[in-house]
C-alpha cells in the first residue's frame, strides 16, 4: 500500500519526504528499489509463519485455544521515504 501511496502522491506533485513522509510495514524485497526507497518495519515472516503453525498445531492437538500474545522481533529499516 505504501508504494501505491508514493505513486499517487507523486502523480499529484507531492514530494516525498519533503512534503510527506511514508512508512510501510513488511519490508518486501522491492522496498529499497523504488524511488525514494521505502522506510519500513521489518519482521521475519518465516518466524511469523513458524510460530503461527506451532500455535495452530497445539490447538489441534489439545483442543484448547491459547490466549495471549506471541511476539516476533521487528525493527525499522530507515530509508529515504521519511524526513526528520
Jmol script that loads the backbone (N, CA, C; Angstrom):
load data "model"
ATOM      1  N   UNK A   1       0.825  -1.197   0.000  1.00  0.00           N
ATOM      2  CA  UNK A   1       0.000   0.000   0.000  1.00  0.00           C
ATOM      3  C   UNK A   1       0.863   1.253   0.000  1.00  0.00           C
ATOM      4  N   UNK A   2       1.948   1.208   0.780  1.00  0.00           N
ATOM      5  CA  UNK A   2       2.805   2.390   0.872  1.00  0.00           C
ATOM      6  C   UNK A   2       3.369   2.768  -0.493  1.00  0.00           C
ATOM      7  N   UNK A   3       3.743   1.772  -1.284  1.00  0.00           N
ATOM      8  CA  UNK A   3       4.282   2.068  -2.613  1.00  0.00           C
ATOM      9  C   UNK A   3       3.216   2.689  -3.512  1.00  0.00           C
ATOM     10  N   UNK A   4       1.968   2.262  -3.379  1.00  0.00           N
ATOM     11  CA  UNK A   4       0.872   2.883  -4.119  1.00  0.00           C
ATOM     12  C   UNK A   4       0.637   4.320  -3.688  1.00  0.00           C
ATOM     13  N   UNK A   5       0.795   4.575  -2.394  1.00  0.00           N
ATOM     14  CA  UNK A   5       0.649   5.943  -1.882  1.00  0.00           C
ATOM     15  C   UNK A   5       1.756   6.826  -2.433  1.00  0.00           C
ATOM     16  N   UNK A   6       2.984   6.305  -2.475  1.00  0.00           N
ATOM     17  CA  UNK A   6       4.095   7.075  -3.047  1.00  0.00           C
ATOM     18  C   UNK A   6       3.778   7.448  -4.489  1.00  0.00           C
ATOM     19  N   UNK A   7       3.290   6.480  -5.265  1.00  0.00           N
ATOM     20  CA  UNK A   7       2.943   6.743  -6.668  1.00  0.00           C
ATOM     21  C   UNK A   7       1.843   7.792  -6.778  1.00  0.00           C
ATOM     22  N   UNK A   8       0.780   7.648  -5.975  1.00  0.00           N
ATOM     23  CA  UNK A   8      -0.344   8.596  -6.032  1.00  0.00           C
ATOM     24  C   UNK A   8       0.095  10.007  -5.642  1.00  0.00           C
ATOM     25  N   UNK A   9       0.915  10.115  -4.602  1.00  0.00           N
ATOM     26  CA  UNK A   9       1.396  11.435  -4.193  1.00  0.00           C
ATOM     27  C   UNK A   9       2.278  12.057  -5.267  1.00  0.00           C
ATOM     28  N   UNK A  10       3.131  11.255  -5.879  1.00  0.00           N
ATOM     29  CA  UNK A  10       3.985  11.737  -6.961  1.00  0.00           C
ATOM     30  C   UNK A  10       3.132  12.272  -8.111  1.00  0.00           C
ATOM     31  N   UNK A  11       2.070  11.540  -8.476  1.00  0.00           N
ATOM     32  CA  UNK A  11       1.180  11.971  -9.557  1.00  0.00           C
ATOM     33  C   UNK A  11       0.490  13.287  -9.236  1.00  0.00           C
ATOM     34  N   UNK A  12       0.356  13.604  -7.958  1.00  0.00           N
ATOM     35  CA  UNK A  12      -0.289  14.857  -7.540  1.00  0.00           C
ATOM     36  C   UNK A  12       0.722  15.950  -7.206  1.00  0.00           C
ATOM     37  N   UNK A  13       1.987  15.690  -7.536  1.00  0.00           N
ATOM     38  CA  UNK A  13       3.014  16.719  -7.372  1.00  0.00           C
ATOM     39  C   UNK A  13       3.553  16.864  -5.963  1.00  0.00           C
ATOM     40  N   UNK A  14       3.243  15.928  -5.078  1.00  0.00           N
ATOM     41  CA  UNK A  14       3.773  15.977  -3.703  1.00  0.00           C
ATOM     42  C   UNK A  14       5.140  15.319  -3.668  1.00  0.00           C
ATOM     43  N   UNK A  15       6.050  15.921  -2.902  1.00  0.00           N
ATOM     44  CA  UNK A  15       7.413  15.400  -2.804  1.00  0.00           C
ATOM     45  C   UNK A  15       7.565  14.559  -1.544  1.00  0.00           C
ATOM     46  N   UNK A  16       8.224  13.421  -1.702  1.00  0.00           N
ATOM     47  CA  UNK A  16       8.482  12.529  -0.577  1.00  0.00           C
ATOM     48  C   UNK A  16       9.993  12.493  -0.397  1.00  0.00           C
ATOM     49  N   UNK A  17      10.505  12.784   0.733  1.00  0.00           N
ATOM     50  CA  UNK A  17       9.867  13.020   2.017  1.00  0.00           C
ATOM     51  C   UNK A  17       9.685  14.498   2.355  1.00  0.00           C
ATOM     52  N   UNK A  18       9.993  15.401   1.414  1.00  0.00           N
ATOM     53  CA  UNK A  18       9.930  16.827   1.736  1.00  0.00           C
ATOM     54  C   UNK A  18       8.546  17.281   2.177  1.00  0.00           C
ATOM     55  N   UNK A  19       7.482  16.816   1.487  1.00  0.00           N
ATOM     56  CA  UNK A  19       6.114  17.197   1.826  1.00  0.00           C
ATOM     57  C   UNK A  19       5.435  16.175   2.737  1.00  0.00           C
ATOM     58  N   UNK A  20       5.688  14.884   2.472  1.00  0.00           N
ATOM     59  CA  UNK A  20       5.027  13.807   3.205  1.00  0.00           C
ATOM     60  C   UNK A  20       6.034  12.681   3.440  1.00  0.00           C
ATOM     61  N   UNK A  21       6.094  12.184   4.675  1.00  0.00           N
ATOM     62  CA  UNK A  21       6.896  11.001   4.975  1.00  0.00           C
ATOM     63  C   UNK A  21       6.006   9.767   4.878  1.00  0.00           C
ATOM     64  N   UNK A  22       6.548   8.684   4.329  1.00  0.00           N
ATOM     65  CA  UNK A  22       5.803   7.439   4.156  1.00  0.00           C
ATOM     66  C   UNK A  22       6.582   6.309   4.825  1.00  0.00           C
ATOM     67  N   UNK A  23       5.871   5.497   5.623  1.00  0.00           N
ATOM     68  CA  UNK A  23       6.458   4.313   6.255  1.00  0.00           C
ATOM     69  C   UNK A  23       5.558   3.124   5.945  1.00  0.00           C
ATOM     70  N   UNK A  24       6.165   2.036   5.515  1.00  0.00           N
ATOM     71  CA  UNK A  24       5.424   0.818   5.222  1.00  0.00           C
ATOM     72  C   UNK A  24       5.635  -0.225   6.307  1.00  0.00           C
ATOM     73  N   UNK A  25       4.999  -1.377   6.107  1.00  0.00           N
ATOM     74  CA  UNK A  25       5.164  -2.495   7.035  1.00  0.00           C
ATOM     75  C   UNK A  25       5.245  -3.776   6.235  1.00  0.00           C
ATOM     76  N   UNK A  26       6.337  -4.434   6.315  1.00  0.00           N
ATOM     77  CA  UNK A  26       6.618  -5.782   5.805  1.00  0.00           C
ATOM     78  C   UNK A  26       7.974  -5.872   5.139  1.00  0.00           C
ATOM     79  N   UNK A  27       8.554  -4.752   4.738  1.00  0.00           N
ATOM     80  CA  UNK A  27       9.892  -4.714   4.144  1.00  0.00           C
ATOM     81  C   UNK A  27      10.045  -5.728   3.022  1.00  0.00           C
ATOM     82  N   UNK A  28       9.090  -5.694   2.077  1.00  0.00           N
ATOM     83  CA  UNK A  28       9.209  -6.607   0.937  1.00  0.00           C
ATOM     84  C   UNK A  28      10.485  -6.293   0.166  1.00  0.00           C
ATOM     85  N   UNK A  29      10.967  -7.255  -0.575  1.00  0.00           N
ATOM     86  CA  UNK A  29      12.268  -7.137  -1.245  1.00  0.00           C
ATOM     87  C   UNK A  29      12.383  -5.888  -2.116  1.00  0.00           C
ATOM     88  N   UNK A  30      11.302  -5.454  -2.722  1.00  0.00           N
ATOM     89  CA  UNK A  30      11.338  -4.302  -3.626  1.00  0.00           C
ATOM     90  C   UNK A  30      11.377  -2.963  -2.904  1.00  0.00           C
ATOM     91  N   UNK A  31      11.183  -2.952  -1.598  1.00  0.00           N
ATOM     92  CA  UNK A  31      11.068  -1.697  -0.855  1.00  0.00           C
ATOM     93  C   UNK A  31      12.257  -0.769  -1.042  1.00  0.00           C
ATOM     94  N   UNK A  32      13.456  -1.332  -1.149  1.00  0.00           N
ATOM     95  CA  UNK A  32      14.625  -0.464  -1.300  1.00  0.00           C
ATOM     96  C   UNK A  32      14.959  -0.183  -2.762  1.00  0.00           C
ATOM     97  N   UNK A  33      14.154  -0.701  -3.700  1.00  0.00           N
ATOM     98  CA  UNK A  33      14.412  -0.495  -5.124  1.00  0.00           C
ATOM     99  C   UNK A  33      13.574   0.625  -5.726  1.00  0.00           C
ATOM    100  N   UNK A  34      12.550   1.094  -5.000  1.00  0.00           N
ATOM    101  CA  UNK A  34      11.697   2.173  -5.503  1.00  0.00           C
ATOM    102  C   UNK A  34      12.316   3.524  -5.181  1.00  0.00           C
ATOM    103  N   UNK A  35      11.790   4.574  -5.824  1.00  0.00           N
ATOM    104  CA  UNK A  35      12.278   5.910  -5.506  1.00  0.00           C
ATOM    105  C   UNK A  35      11.151   6.727  -4.924  1.00  0.00           C
ATOM    106  N   UNK A  36      11.339   7.280  -3.747  1.00  0.00           N
ATOM    107  CA  UNK A  36      12.502   7.021  -2.899  1.00  0.00           C
ATOM    108  C   UNK A  36      12.384   5.645  -2.238  1.00  0.00           C
ATOM    109  N   UNK A  37      13.533   5.055  -1.863  1.00  0.00           N
ATOM    110  CA  UNK A  37      13.480   3.778  -1.148  1.00  0.00           C
ATOM    111  C   UNK A  37      12.603   3.913   0.101  1.00  0.00           C
ATOM    112  N   UNK A  38      11.756   2.909   0.342  1.00  0.00           N
ATOM    113  CA  UNK A  38      10.724   2.981   1.372  1.00  0.00           C
ATOM    114  C   UNK A  38      11.245   2.620   2.758  1.00  0.00           C
ATOM    115  N   UNK A  39      11.040   3.530   3.713  1.00  0.00           N
ATOM    116  CA  UNK A  39      11.267   3.224   5.122  1.00  0.00           C
ATOM    117  C   UNK A  39      10.161   2.264   5.535  1.00  0.00           C
ATOM    118  N   UNK A  40      10.525   1.189   6.216  1.00  0.00           N
ATOM    119  CA  UNK A  40       9.531   0.171   6.513  1.00  0.00           C
ATOM    120  C   UNK A  40       9.883  -0.609   7.772  1.00  0.00           C
ATOM    121  N   UNK A  41       8.871  -1.181   8.384  1.00  0.00           N
ATOM    122  CA  UNK A  41       9.075  -2.057   9.536  1.00  0.00           C
ATOM    123  C   UNK A  41       9.387  -3.449   8.996  1.00  0.00           C
ATOM    124  N   UNK A  42      10.495  -4.012   9.457  1.00  0.00           N
ATOM    125  CA  UNK A  42      10.915  -5.338   9.007  1.00  0.00           C
ATOM    126  C   UNK A  42      10.599  -6.372  10.076  1.00  0.00           C
ATOM    127  N   UNK A  43       9.993  -7.473   9.663  1.00  0.00           N
ATOM    128  CA  UNK A  43       9.722  -8.609  10.529  1.00  0.00           C
ATOM    129  C   UNK A  43      10.089  -9.864   9.762  1.00  0.00           C
ATOM    130  N   UNK A  44      10.623 -10.849  10.442  1.00  0.00           N
ATOM    131  CA  UNK A  44      10.981 -12.106   9.792  1.00  0.00           C
ATOM    132  C   UNK A  44       9.717 -12.942   9.647  1.00  0.00           C
ATOM    133  N   UNK A  45       9.141 -12.954   8.439  1.00  0.00           N
ATOM    134  CA  UNK A  45       7.875 -13.640   8.228  1.00  0.00           C
ATOM    135  C   UNK A  45       8.013 -15.154   8.240  1.00  0.00           C
ATOM    136  N   UNK A  46       9.232 -15.666   8.092  1.00  0.00           N
ATOM    137  CA  UNK A  46       9.435 -17.106   8.285  1.00  0.00           C
ATOM    138  C   UNK A  46       9.152 -17.469   9.741  1.00  0.00           C
ATOM    139  N   UNK A  47       9.615 -16.626  10.666  1.00  0.00           N
ATOM    140  CA  UNK A  47       9.359 -16.856  12.096  1.00  0.00           C
ATOM    141  C   UNK A  47       7.873 -16.694  12.395  1.00  0.00           C
ATOM    142  N   UNK A  48       7.235 -15.688  11.796  1.00  0.00           N
ATOM    143  CA  UNK A  48       5.794 -15.488  11.983  1.00  0.00           C
ATOM    144  C   UNK A  48       5.040 -16.743  11.551  1.00  0.00           C
ATOM    145  N   UNK A  49       5.366 -17.274  10.387  1.00  0.00           N
ATOM    146  CA  UNK A  49       4.706 -18.476   9.896  1.00  0.00           C
ATOM    147  C   UNK A  49       4.974 -19.687  10.775  1.00  0.00           C
ATOM    148  N   UNK A  50       6.221 -19.833  11.204  1.00  0.00           N
ATOM    149  CA  UNK A  50       6.575 -20.971  12.050  1.00  0.00           C
ATOM    150  C   UNK A  50       5.819 -20.920  13.370  1.00  0.00           C
ATOM    151  N   UNK A  51       5.795 -19.760  14.020  1.00  0.00           N
ATOM    152  CA  UNK A  51       5.087 -19.641  15.297  1.00  0.00           C
ATOM    153  C   UNK A  51       3.584 -19.833  15.126  1.00  0.00           C
ATOM    154  N   UNK A  52       3.036 -19.324  14.037  1.00  0.00           N
ATOM    155  CA  UNK A  52       1.606 -19.498  13.777  1.00  0.00           C
ATOM    156  C   UNK A  52       1.267 -20.972  13.601  1.00  0.00           C
ATOM    157  N   UNK A  53       2.108 -21.687  12.864  1.00  0.00           N
ATOM    158  CA  UNK A  53       1.881 -23.108  12.654  1.00  0.00           C
ATOM    159  C   UNK A  53       1.969 -23.876  13.972  1.00  0.00           C
ATOM    160  N   UNK A  54       2.959 -23.536  14.797  1.00  0.00           N
ATOM    161  CA  UNK A  54       3.116 -24.207  16.091  1.00  0.00           C
ATOM    162  C   UNK A  54       1.886 -24.001  16.979  1.00  0.00           C
ATOM    163  N   UNK A  55       1.346 -22.786  16.992  1.00  0.00           N
ATOM    164  CA  UNK A  55       0.162 -22.492  17.806  1.00  0.00           C
ATOM    165  C   UNK A  55      -1.045 -23.253  17.257  1.00  0.00           C
ATOM    166  N   UNK A  56      -1.213 -23.264  15.935  1.00  0.00           N
ATOM    167  CA  UNK A  56      -2.319 -23.997  15.318  1.00  0.00           C
ATOM    168  C   UNK A  56      -2.220 -25.488  15.629  1.00  0.00           C
ATOM    169  N   UNK A  57      -1.042 -26.054  15.482  1.00  0.00           N
ATOM    170  CA  UNK A  57      -0.846 -27.473  15.763  1.00  0.00           C
ATOM    171  C   UNK A  57      -1.158 -27.786  17.226  1.00  0.00           C
ATOM    172  N   UNK A  58      -0.734 -26.923  18.136  1.00  0.00           N
ATOM    173  CA  UNK A  58      -1.032 -27.097  19.563  1.00  0.00           C
ATOM    174  C   UNK A  58      -2.540 -27.086  19.803  1.00  0.00           C
ATOM    175  N   UNK A  59      -3.239 -26.175  19.139  1.00  0.00           N
ATOM    176  CA  UNK A  59      -4.687 -26.089  19.306  1.00  0.00           C
ATOM    177  C   UNK A  59      -5.379 -27.337  18.763  1.00  0.00           C
ATOM    178  N   UNK A  60      -4.899 -27.859  17.649  1.00  0.00           N
ATOM    179  CA  UNK A  60      -5.485 -29.078  17.079  1.00  0.00           C
ATOM    180  C   UNK A  60      -5.246 -30.254  18.015  1.00  0.00           C
ATOM    181  N   UNK A  61      -4.033 -30.347  18.535  1.00  0.00           N
ATOM    182  CA  UNK A  61      -3.676 -31.485  19.386  1.00  0.00           C
ATOM    183  C   UNK A  61      -4.361 -31.459  20.747  1.00  0.00           C
ATOM    184  N   UNK A  62      -4.499 -30.261  21.334  1.00  0.00           N
ATOM    185  CA  UNK A  62      -5.051 -30.165  22.692  1.00  0.00           C
ATOM    186  C   UNK A  62      -6.532 -29.825  22.714  1.00  0.00           C
ATOM    187  N   UNK A  63      -7.041 -29.258  21.629  1.00  0.00           N
ATOM    188  CA  UNK A  63      -8.438 -28.829  21.605  1.00  0.00           C
ATOM    189  C   UNK A  63      -8.677 -27.545  22.368  1.00  0.00           C
ATOM    190  N   UNK A  64      -7.613 -26.917  22.845  1.00  0.00           N
ATOM    191  CA  UNK A  64      -7.774 -25.664  23.580  1.00  0.00           C
ATOM    192  C   UNK A  64      -7.133 -24.517  22.807  1.00  0.00           C
ATOM    193  N   UNK A  65      -7.623 -23.327  23.086  1.00  0.00           N
ATOM    194  CA  UNK A  65      -7.142 -22.122  22.419  1.00  0.00           C
ATOM    195  C   UNK A  65      -6.196 -21.391  23.358  1.00  0.00           C
ATOM    196  N   UNK A  66      -5.024 -21.066  22.842  1.00  0.00           N
ATOM    197  CA  UNK A  66      -4.055 -20.299  23.625  1.00  0.00           C
ATOM    198  C   UNK A  66      -4.442 -18.824  23.575  1.00  0.00           C
ATOM    199  N   UNK A  67      -4.470 -18.192  24.744  1.00  0.00           N
ATOM    200  CA  UNK A  67      -4.754 -16.759  24.819  1.00  0.00           C
ATOM    201  C   UNK A  67      -3.464 -16.032  25.167  1.00  0.00           C
ATOM    202  N   UNK A  68      -3.335 -14.858  24.675  1.00  0.00           N
ATOM    203  CA  UNK A  68      -2.149 -14.081  24.979  1.00  0.00           C
ATOM    204  C   UNK A  68      -1.495 -13.569  23.714  1.00  0.00           C
ATOM    205  N   UNK A  69      -0.266 -13.163  23.880  1.00  0.00           N
ATOM    206  CA  UNK A  69       0.472 -12.516  22.807  1.00  0.00           C
ATOM    207  C   UNK A  69       1.728 -13.316  22.505  1.00  0.00           C
ATOM    208  N   UNK A  70       1.976 -13.552  21.248  1.00  0.00           N
ATOM    209  CA  UNK A  70       3.214 -14.174  20.814  1.00  0.00           C
ATOM    210  C   UNK A  70       3.932 -13.164  19.935  1.00  0.00           C
ATOM    211  N   UNK A  71       5.024 -12.628  20.437  1.00  0.00           N
ATOM    212  CA  UNK A  71       5.725 -11.571  19.717  1.00  0.00           C
ATOM    213  C   UNK A  71       6.782 -12.096  18.769  1.00  0.00           C
ATOM    214  N   UNK A  72       7.028 -11.328  17.749  1.00  0.00           N
ATOM    215  CA  UNK A  72       8.114 -11.583  16.810  1.00  0.00           C
ATOM    216  C   UNK A  72       8.911 -10.284  16.718  1.00  0.00           C
ATOM    217  N   UNK A  73      10.228 -10.362  16.901  1.00  0.00           N
ATOM    218  CA  UNK A  73      11.033  -9.135  16.851  1.00  0.00           C
ATOM    219  C   UNK A  73      10.845  -8.377  15.536  1.00  0.00           C
ATOM    220  N   UNK A  74      10.892  -7.075  15.626  1.00  0.00           N
ATOM    221  CA  UNK A  74      10.778  -6.213  14.450  1.00  0.00           C
ATOM    222  C   UNK A  74      11.765  -5.065  14.596  1.00  0.00           C
ATOM    223  N   UNK A  75      12.160  -4.493  13.467  1.00  0.00           N
ATOM    224  CA  UNK A  75      12.995  -3.296  13.511  1.00  0.00           C
ATOM    225  C   UNK A  75      12.623  -2.377  12.350  1.00  0.00           C
ATOM    226  N   UNK A  76      12.961  -1.123  12.501  1.00  0.00           N
ATOM    227  CA  UNK A  76      12.649  -0.123  11.491  1.00  0.00           C
ATOM    228  C   UNK A  76      13.815  -0.019  10.520  1.00  0.00           C
ATOM    229  N   UNK A  77      13.549  -0.286   9.243  1.00  0.00           N
ATOM    230  CA  UNK A  77      14.548  -0.130   8.187  1.00  0.00           C
ATOM    231  C   UNK A  77      14.379   1.279   7.624  1.00  0.00           C
ATOM    232  N   UNK A  78      15.219   2.205   8.078  1.00  0.00           N
ATOM    233  CA  UNK A  78      15.090   3.614   7.687  1.00  0.00           C
ATOM    234  C   UNK A  78      15.733   3.826   6.324  1.00  0.00           C
ATOM    235  N   UNK A  79      14.933   4.358   5.398  1.00  0.00           N
ATOM    236  CA  UNK A  79      15.420   4.655   4.066  1.00  0.00           C
ATOM    237  C   UNK A  79      15.027   6.110   3.733  1.00  0.00           C
ATOM    238  N   UNK A  80      14.933   6.449   2.465  1.00  0.00           N
ATOM    239  CA  UNK A  80      14.740   7.857   2.101  1.00  0.00           C
ATOM    240  C   UNK A  80      13.300   8.333   1.973  1.00  0.00           C
ATOM    241  N   UNK A  81      12.298   7.544   2.364  1.00  0.00           N
ATOM    242  CA  UNK A  81      10.912   7.994   2.233  1.00  0.00           C
ATOM    243  C   UNK A  81      10.426   8.752   3.471  1.00  0.00           C
ATOM    244  N   UNK A  82      11.313   8.981   4.429  1.00  0.00           N
ATOM    245  CA  UNK A  82      10.943   9.728   5.632  1.00  0.00           C
ATOM    246  C   UNK A  82      11.939  10.854   5.880  1.00  0.00           C
ATOM    247  N   UNK A  83      11.414  11.926   6.460  1.00  0.00           N
ATOM    248  CA  UNK A  83      12.253  13.064   6.848  1.00  0.00           C
ATOM    249  C   UNK A  83      12.250  13.157   8.368  1.00  0.00           C
ATOM    250  N   UNK A  84      13.176  13.877   8.895  1.00  0.00           N
ATOM    251  CA  UNK A  84      13.243  14.060  10.353  1.00  0.00           C
ATOM    252  C   UNK A  84      12.076  14.879  10.836  1.00  0.00           C
TER     253      UNK A  84
END
end "model"
wireframe off; spacefill off
backbone 0.3
color backbone group
